[in-house]
Structure formats: C-alpha cells, structure tokens
Amino acid sequence: MAKELDSCPFCQSLDISLENFGVGRHRGFHGHCNDCGADGPIGDDSDEASDRWNTRYDKKKRGDGHGPRRG
C-alpha cells in the first residue's frame, strides 16, 4: 500500500506523485509536485522516497544561508 504524501513544502499543493527513473541498479524514486515542479530527495525505493518527501526540517535548525562563520 502506497504511503500518503504530504503537501509540497514550496507551494502547498496536494497534487504530488512518486516518480521512478533509471534502470536496474541505477533506479531511483522521488516525490514530485505536479503544480510547481519541485522534486524531492531520491530514495532507493518508493517507501524511502515517500519518507524523504514527508520529512520536514525545523527552520530554527537551518542556517541563515551564509555558510560557516570565519573569524
């Protein structure tokens, strides 16, 4: 049974699909927003790709976009 995918973190659309690509050992899966085109992190299988799409990071733990401070 397929896992439910959360809304797009960028446009909040619920029109999300799992896409597979590649062949054989080089096959991968990722979540894809059919509205804004955002692609999620790649997983080795659909469950891993779903889990990665649904993972949201706390903004407080993210950096400010300036990289490490050098002093």
C-alpha positions as MATLAB code, in Angstrom:
seq = 'MAKELDSCPFCQSLDISLENFGVGRHRGFHGHCNDCGADGPIGDDSDEASDRWNTRYDKKKRGDGHGPRRG';
ca = [
       0.000    0.000    0.000;
       1.380    3.389   -1.002;
       2.168    5.902    1.704;
       0.305    9.203    1.755;
       2.473   12.103    0.631;
       2.439   15.434    2.456;
       1.740   18.651    0.591;
       4.505   20.392   -1.334;
       6.765   22.364    1.034;
       7.037   25.153   -1.545;
       3.533   25.716   -2.944;
       1.416   23.580   -0.530;
      -0.153   21.663   -3.443;
      -1.574   18.224   -2.717;
      -1.001   17.106   -6.328;
       2.117   15.046   -5.559;
       3.290   11.916   -7.329;
       6.120    9.448   -6.888;
       8.245    9.114   -9.979;
      10.722    6.380  -10.765;
      13.623    6.750  -13.138;
      16.666    4.858  -14.269;
      17.167    1.179  -14.985;
      18.371   -1.791  -12.950;
      20.840   -0.922  -10.191;
      20.644    2.746  -11.131;
      16.922    3.017  -10.473;
      15.639    5.654   -8.062;
      12.420    7.260   -6.868;
      11.479   10.765   -5.765;
       8.417   12.798   -4.874;
       7.363   15.336   -7.495;
       4.958   18.282   -7.220;
       2.777   18.369  -10.314;
       1.968   22.074   -9.743;
       5.291   23.844   -9.131;
       7.634   21.097  -10.369;
       9.575   20.633   -7.130;
      11.414   17.318   -6.833;
      12.125   15.677   -3.504;
      15.184   13.762   -2.359;
      15.956   10.496   -4.151;
      15.241    7.176   -2.463;
      16.212    3.634   -3.410;
      12.557    2.571   -3.330;
       9.136    4.216   -3.173;
       8.893    3.905    0.631;
      12.237    5.643    1.156;
      11.333    8.375   -1.340;
       7.969    8.884    0.407;
       9.642    9.137    3.814;
      12.157   11.645    2.481;
       9.442   13.742    0.794;
       7.449   13.808    4.036;
      10.444   14.811    6.185;
      10.345   18.490    7.109;
      13.179   20.232    8.895;
      12.658   22.710   11.678;
      13.554   26.134   10.282;
      15.195   27.036   13.589;
      17.860   24.400   12.948;
      18.662   25.689    9.472;
      21.412   28.160    8.769;
      20.974   31.684    7.530;
      22.343   30.899    4.067;
      25.748   32.484    4.653;
      27.753   29.323    5.377;
      30.128   28.887    8.306;
      31.499   31.978   10.012;
      35.201   32.525    9.651;
      36.901   34.512   12.130;
];
